[in-house]
Amino acid sequence: MGFQLGAIDTSILIIYGLVLVGMGAYFFRKSKTSEQFMVAGRGIPAWAAGLAVMSAYTSSISYIAVPGKAFDSNWHPLIFALTTIPVAWFVTKYVVPYYRKKNIISVYGYLEEKIGAWARIYASLSFVLSMIGRTAVILYLSSLLLSSFIAVDIRILIMVIGIVTIVYTLMGGMEAVIWTDVMQSVIMIGGIIFIGYLLTKEVFARPDFLIQNAFDARKFSLGETNLSLNSRTIWVMIIYGVSENIRNLVADQNYTQKYCSVPDEKKAKKSVWIAMLIYLPLTALFLYIGTTLFAFYSGPDHMLGEAITKGDQVFPHYIATQLPVGVKGLIIAAILAASMSTIDSALNCSATVLFVDYYKKYFKPSASEKISVNFLRLTTVVWGIFGIAVALLLINAESALDIWWIIAGIFGGGILGLFLLGIFNVIITQTQGIISVVFSILIIIWGSLLRDLPDHFTWIECNIDPIIIGAMSSLGLVLLALFFVMANKMTGMKHAKS
C-alpha cells in the first residue's frame, strides 16, 4: 500500500503498546496463585467478562475481512451473528449451569467425565496446537497490515507485537487479559462507530446520495434462499452459524474460560448475553462499513487505484487516504487491539489447558502455588514464541488464511461432535469413539483438499461450500456414534437371548 504514518500517529501506537505493558505490570501483583492466573480468582464483573468474550469473536481478520466481504458481496455474514441469539439461549440454559456447578476451569475436563480420558487428551491437545496456528495467523496478518503504514520490516513487527502481548499476558494472567480486552473493545467499537459516522455523512448526502448505488447492487441482501449447499446461501450460513457458535461457547477454552471467571452462575449467564448482544450490532456495523465503502467509491470523486483488487484492501486504503492525523493512529490501534485481544486469550488459555489437563493431572498433582504459577507463565512465553516462529514462516506462504483453515479443521475435527455426545449422554466404547473422531477428520480432509480435481477424479470431489465442512464433520461423528449405539444394543440383545 505504501502509506506511511506520521510522528503523531506512530506515537499513538507506541503509547498504546506501553499502556498494555503497564496494565500487565499492574495486575502482576494480583496473579500470585494459579486460580488468579487462570480465572482471575473468579472475581471479574459480568460486563467485563462479556466484553472479553465478545473480543474473542473479533480480530484483525474480522476488522478487515467483514467489511471486505460486504464490499465484495452482501450482508450474509450477519446470519452468523444472528444465530448467536438462539445459541446463547441454549448455552445459558443447559451448559453454563453445569460448568459452574463443576467449577470447570479447563472445559476439556467435561469430556473425560462424560466420555473418557482419551477424549479429554485429544480435544485439549488439539486446542493447544491449534492456538499456535491461530496466534501465528493473527500476528502475521496484523503485522502485514501495519507494515503498509510503518516503514519497518514485517519480521520486526511480528516480533514486537508478539513480545508486547506475551509480556502483559504472562505478568497479569487472565485479569490482565480481560481488562486489556475491555480497553481494546472500547477502542475498537469507538473507532468503527466514528468511521461509520464519517461514511454516513458522505454517502447519504444530497444531491449524489451514493448509498443508492449500494441498494441497486443488492449489497444489503442476506444471500440466496435456494437449498443448495454448494454456495453461500442463507441456509449454509445458518448451518455454519449454529455449529460454529455452539463450538465457540461450549467447546472452545477461549470463550468458556472468560465466562467462568465471574463469581457465580447468574453472572456467567449475563456475561454470555452481554457478549452476544454487543457482537450482533457490531457485526452489522462492520458490514455497514463495507457497504458504505462500496457506495463511497462508486462515485466520481473517490476512485480506487488499480492496486486495489479485492474487498479486504479497501478499508485499509480508506484509513490511509481519508482519515485525519491522530484519528488514523487510533483506528490502526483499534485494529491492533482486535488482534492482540485474540492473541492474549490464546496464550493464557493454552497455558491453562497445558497446566490443568497435563501438568497438574499427570505430572505434578501436588505442585505448590509458586511452581504452578511459574509453569503457567513459562508456557505462556513458550506458546507465544511458537506463535511468533510460525508467523515468521507464514511470510513466504501463498495464503496464510488457507493454511490456517486447513490446520484448524484437522485439529478441531470431532471436538464439537464429542461435546454433543457428552451433552446428550451418548455412550460408546473408547475404540468406537476414536473411530468416530478419525471419520470426522477424514470428512474435513475430503472437504478441504479434494477440490478442483481432474475429470477422472470428479466422483470423489467435494463441491460443498468449505465454510460448513466443520459442521459436516461433527454431524458425521455424531451419526457414526449413534450407529455404534444401535449396534451395541443389538449385540446386547443377542447376548441376552443366547
FIFILUM-994608 format. One record per residue (C-alpha): y, x, z; residue number from 1. Coordinates in steps of 0.5 Angstrom, whole numbers, plus 500, padded with zeros to 3 digits. Example, Ala and Ser with C-alpha at 12.3 -4.5 7.8 and 13.67 -1.06 7.14 Angstrom:
# residues 2
PT   py   px   pz  num
PT  491  525  516    1
PT  498  527  514    2
This chain:
# residues 498
PT   py   px   pz  num
PT  500  500  500    1
PT  505  506  501    2
PT  510  502  506    3
PT  512  507  512    4
PT  514  504  519    5
PT  521  507  521    6
PT  522  510  528    7
PT  523  504  532    8
PT  517  500  529    9
PT  513  506  531   10
PT  516  507  538   11
PT  514  500  539   12
PT  507  502  537   13
PT  507  508  542   14
PT  510  504  547   15
PT  504  498  546   16
PT  499  504  547   17
PT  502  507  553   18
PT  502  500  557   19
PT  495  499  555   20
PT  493  505  559   21
PT  498  504  564   22
PT  494  497  565   23
PT  488  500  566   24
PT  490  505  571   25
PT  493  499  575   26
PT  486  496  575   27
PT  482  502  576   28
PT  483  501  584   29
PT  480  494  583   30
PT  474  497  580   31
PT  470  500  585   32
PT  464  496  585   33
PT  459  494  579   34
PT  461  487  580   35
PT  468  488  580   36
PT  467  493  574   37
PT  463  487  570   38
PT  465  481  572   39
PT  472  482  576   40
PT  469  480  582   41
PT  469  473  579   42
PT  476  472  581   43
PT  479  471  574   44
PT  483  465  573   45
PT  480  460  569   46
PT  486  460  564   47
PT  486  468  563   48
PT  478  467  562   49
PT  480  462  557   50
PT  485  467  553   51
PT  480  472  554   52
PT  474  468  551   53
PT  479  466  545   54
PT  481  473  544   55
PT  473  475  543   56
PT  474  470  537   57
PT  479  474  533   58
PT  480  481  531   59
PT  484  484  526   60
PT  479  481  521   61
PT  481  474  522   62
PT  488  476  523   63
PT  488  479  516   64
PT  482  475  513   65
PT  483  468  515   66
PT  490  468  511   67
PT  487  471  506   68
PT  481  466  505   69
PT  487  461  505   70
PT  491  464  500   71
PT  485  465  495   72
PT  481  459  496   73
PT  483  453  501   74
PT  482  451  509   75
PT  474  451  509   76
PT  474  456  515   77
PT  478  450  519   78
PT  471  447  519   79
PT  468  452  523   80
PT  474  452  528   81
PT  473  444  529   82
PT  465  445  530   83
PT  467  449  537   84
PT  469  442  540   85
PT  462  439  540   86
PT  459  446  541   87
PT  464  447  547   88
PT  461  440  550   89
PT  454  442  549   90
PT  455  449  553   91
PT  459  446  558   92
PT  455  440  560   93
PT  448  444  559   94
PT  449  451  559   95
PT  454  453  564   96
PT  452  450  570   97
PT  445  453  569   98
PT  448  460  568   99
PT  453  459  574  100
PT  447  457  578  101
PT  443  463  577  102
PT  449  467  578  103
PT  448  471  571  104
PT  452  477  569  105
PT  447  479  563  106
PT  446  473  559  107
PT  439  476  557  108
PT  436  475  563  109
PT  435  468  562  110
PT  431  470  556  111
PT  426  473  561  112
PT  426  467  566  113
PT  424  462  560  114
PT  420  466  555  115
PT  418  473  558  116
PT  421  480  559  117
PT  420  482  552  118
PT  425  477  549  119
PT  430  480  554  120
PT  429  487  552  121
PT  429  485  544  122
PT  435  481  545  123
PT  439  486  550  124
PT  437  492  545  125
PT  439  488  539  126
PT  446  486  542  127
PT  448  493  545  128
PT  446  496  538  129
PT  450  491  534  130
PT  456  493  538  131
PT  456  500  536  132
PT  457  497  529  133
PT  462  492  531  134
PT  466  497  534  135
PT  466  501  528  136
PT  468  496  523  137
PT  474  493  527  138
PT  476  501  528  139
PT  475  502  521  140
PT  479  496  518  141
PT  485  496  523  142
PT  486  504  522  143
PT  485  502  515  144
PT  491  497  515  145
PT  495  502  520  146
PT  494  508  515  147
PT  498  503  510  148
PT  504  503  515  149
PT  504  510  518  150
PT  503  517  515  151
PT  497  519  519  152
PT  490  521  516  153
PT  486  515  518  154
PT  481  519  521  155
PT  486  521  527  156
PT  488  513  527  157
PT  481  511  528  158
PT  480  516  534  159
PT  487  515  537  160
PT  486  507  537  161
PT  478  508  540  162
PT  480  513  545  163
PT  486  509  548  164
PT  481  503  548  165
PT  476  507  551  166
PT  481  510  557  167
PT  483  503  559  168
PT  477  500  559  169
PT  473  505  563  170
PT  478  505  568  171
PT  480  498  569  172
PT  473  495  567  173
PT  473  487  566  174
PT  479  486  570  175
PT  483  490  565  176
PT  479  487  559  177
PT  481  480  561  178
PT  488  482  563  179
PT  490  486  557  180
PT  486  481  553  181
PT  491  476  556  182
PT  497  480  554  183
PT  494  481  547  184
PT  493  474  546  185
PT  500  472  547  186
PT  503  478  543  187
PT  498  475  537  188
PT  500  468  538  189
PT  507  469  538  190
PT  507  474  532  191
PT  503  469  528  192
PT  508  463  530  193
PT  514  467  528  194
PT  511  468  521  195
PT  509  461  521  196
PT  517  459  522  197
PT  519  464  517  198
PT  515  462  512  199
PT  516  455  513  200
PT  524  456  512  201
PT  522  459  505  202
PT  517  454  502  203
PT  520  447  505  204
PT  527  449  503  205
PT  530  445  497  206
PT  531  445  491  207
PT  525  449  490  208
PT  520  446  495  209
PT  515  451  494  210
PT  510  448  498  211
PT  509  443  493  212
PT  505  449  489  213
PT  500  449  494  214
PT  499  442  494  215
PT  498  442  487  216
PT  493  448  487  217
PT  489  444  493  218
PT  490  449  498  219
PT  489  444  503  220
PT  482  442  501  221
PT  477  443  506  222
PT  472  444  501  223
PT  467  440  496  224
PT  463  435  499  225
PT  456  436  495  226
PT  450  437  498  227
PT  449  444  495  228
PT  447  450  500  229
PT  449  455  494  230
PT  457  455  495  231
PT  462  454  501  232
PT  461  446  501  233
PT  463  442  507  234
PT  456  442  509  235
PT  455  449  509  236
PT  461  450  514  237
PT  458  445  519  238
PT  452  449  519  239
PT  455  455  520  240
PT  460  453  525  241
PT  455  449  529  242
PT  450  455  529  243
PT  455  461  530  244
PT  459  457  535  245
PT  452  456  539  246
PT  450  463  539  247
PT  457  466  541  248
PT  458  461  547  249
PT  450  461  549  250
PT  447  468  547  251
PT  453  473  546  252
PT  455  477  552  253
PT  462  478  549  254
PT  463  471  551  255
PT  459  469  557  256
PT  461  475  561  257
PT  468  472  561  258
PT  467  465  563  259
PT  462  468  568  260
PT  468  472  571  261
PT  471  466  574  262
PT  470  463  581  263
PT  466  457  580  264
PT  462  453  575  265
PT  468  448  574  266
PT  473  454  573  267
PT  468  456  568  268
PT  468  450  564  269
PT  475  450  564  270
PT  476  457  561  271
PT  471  455  555  272
PT  475  449  554  273
PT  482  452  554  274
PT  479  458  549  275
PT  477  452  544  276
PT  483  448  545  277
PT  487  454  543  278
PT  483  457  538  279
PT  483  451  534  280
PT  490  450  532  281
PT  491  458  532  282
PT  486  458  526  283
PT  490  452  523  284
PT  496  457  524  285
PT  492  463  521  286
PT  490  458  515  287
PT  497  455  514  288
PT  500  462  514  289
PT  495  464  508  290
PT  497  457  504  291
PT  505  458  505  292
PT  504  465  503  293
PT  501  462  496  294
PT  507  458  496  295
PT  512  463  497  296
PT  509  468  492  297
PT  508  462  487  298
PT  516  462  486  299
PT  520  466  481  300
PT  524  470  487  301
PT  518  474  490  302
PT  512  477  486  303
PT  506  480  488  304
PT  505  487  485  305
PT  499  489  480  306
PT  496  493  486  307
PT  495  486  490  308
PT  488  484  487  309
PT  486  480  493  310
PT  488  475  498  311
PT  486  480  504  312
PT  492  484  501  313
PT  497  479  501  314
PT  499  478  509  315
PT  500  486  510  316
PT  504  486  504  317
PT  509  481  506  318
PT  509  484  513  319
PT  511  491  510  320
PT  516  488  505  321
PT  519  482  508  322
PT  520  483  516  323
PT  526  486  519  324
PT  525  492  523  325
PT  523  491  530  326
PT  519  485  528  327
PT  515  489  523  328
PT  512  493  529  329
PT  511  487  534  330
PT  507  484  528  331
PT  503  490  527  332
PT  502  491  534  333
PT  499  484  534  334
PT  494  486  529  335
PT  492  492  533  336
PT  492  487  539  337
PT  487  483  536  338
PT  483  489  534  339
PT  483  492  541  340
PT  481  486  545  341
PT  475  485  541  342
PT  473  493  542  343
PT  474  493  549  344
PT  470  487  550  345
PT  464  490  546  346
PT  465  496  550  347
PT  465  493  557  348
PT  459  488  555  349
PT  455  494  552  350
PT  456  498  559  351
PT  454  491  563  352
PT  448  490  559  353
PT  445  497  559  354
PT  446  497  567  355
PT  443  490  568  356
PT  438  490  563  357
PT  435  497  563  358
PT  438  502  568  359
PT  438  497  574  360
PT  432  494  572  361
PT  427  499  570  362
PT  430  506  572  363
PT  434  505  579  364
PT  434  499  582  365
PT  437  501  589  366
PT  442  505  586  367
PT  449  506  590  368
PT  455  503  588  369
PT  458  509  586  370
PT  452  511  582  371
PT  452  504  579  372
PT  460  504  577  373
PT  459  512  574  374
PT  454  509  570  375
PT  458  503  567  376
PT  464  508  566  377
PT  459  513  563  378
PT  456  508  558  379
PT  463  505  556  380
PT  465  512  554  381
PT  458  514  550  382
PT  458  507  547  383
PT  466  508  545  384
PT  464  515  542  385
PT  458  512  538  386
PT  463  507  535  387
PT  468  512  533  388
PT  463  516  530  389
PT  460  510  526  390
PT  467  508  524  391
PT  469  515  521  392
PT  462  515  517  393
PT  465  508  514  394
PT  471  511  511  395
PT  466  513  505  396
PT  462  506  505  397
PT  463  502  499  398
PT  464  496  503  399
PT  464  496  511  400
PT  464  489  512  401
PT  458  488  507  402
PT  454  493  511  403
PT  456  490  518  404
PT  454  483  516  405
PT  447  486  514  406
PT  446  490  520  407
PT  449  484  525  408
PT  444  480  521  409
PT  438  484  522  410
PT  440  486  529  411
PT  442  479  531  412
PT  436  476  528  413
PT  432  471  532  414
PT  437  471  538  415
PT  439  464  538  416
PT  433  462  536  417
PT  430  465  542  418
PT  435  462  547  419
PT  434  455  543  420
PT  426  456  545  421
PT  429  457  552  422
PT  434  451  553  423
PT  428  446  550  424
PT  423  450  554  425
PT  418  451  548  426
PT  412  455  551  427
PT  409  460  546  428
PT  405  467  547  429
PT  408  474  547  430
PT  405  475  540  431
PT  407  468  538  432
PT  414  470  540  433
PT  414  477  537  434
PT  411  474  530  435
PT  417  468  530  436
PT  422  474  531  437
PT  419  478  525  438
PT  419  472  521  439
PT  426  470  522  440
PT  428  478  521  441
PT  425  477  514  442
PT  429  471  512  443
PT  435  475  514  444
PT  433  481  509  445
PT  431  476  504  446
PT  438  472  504  447
PT  442  479  505  448
PT  438  483  500  449
PT  434  479  495  450
PT  440  477  491  451
PT  442  478  483  452
PT  435  480  481  453
PT  433  482  474  454
PT  430  476  471  455
PT  423  477  472  456
PT  424  477  480  457
PT  428  471  480  458
PT  423  467  483  459
PT  424  471  490  460
PT  432  471  489  461
PT  436  468  494  462
PT  442  463  492  463
PT  443  460  498  464
PT  450  462  501  465
PT  450  468  505  466
PT  454  465  511  467
PT  448  461  513  468
PT  443  466  513  469
PT  443  467  520  470
PT  442  459  521  471
PT  436  459  517  472
PT  433  465  520  473
PT  434  461  527  474
PT  431  455  524  475
PT  425  459  521  476
PT  424  462  528  477
PT  424  455  532  478
PT  420  452  526  479
PT  414  457  527  480
PT  414  457  534  481
PT  413  449  534  482
PT  408  450  529  483
PT  405  455  534  484
PT  406  450  540  485
PT  402  445  536  486
PT  396  450  534  487
PT  396  452  542  488
PT  395  444  543  489
PT  390  443  538  490
PT  386  449  540  491
PT  386  447  548  492
PT  384  440  546  493
PT  378  443  542  494
PT  376  448  548  495
PT  377  441  553  496
PT  372  437  548  497
PT  367  443  548  498
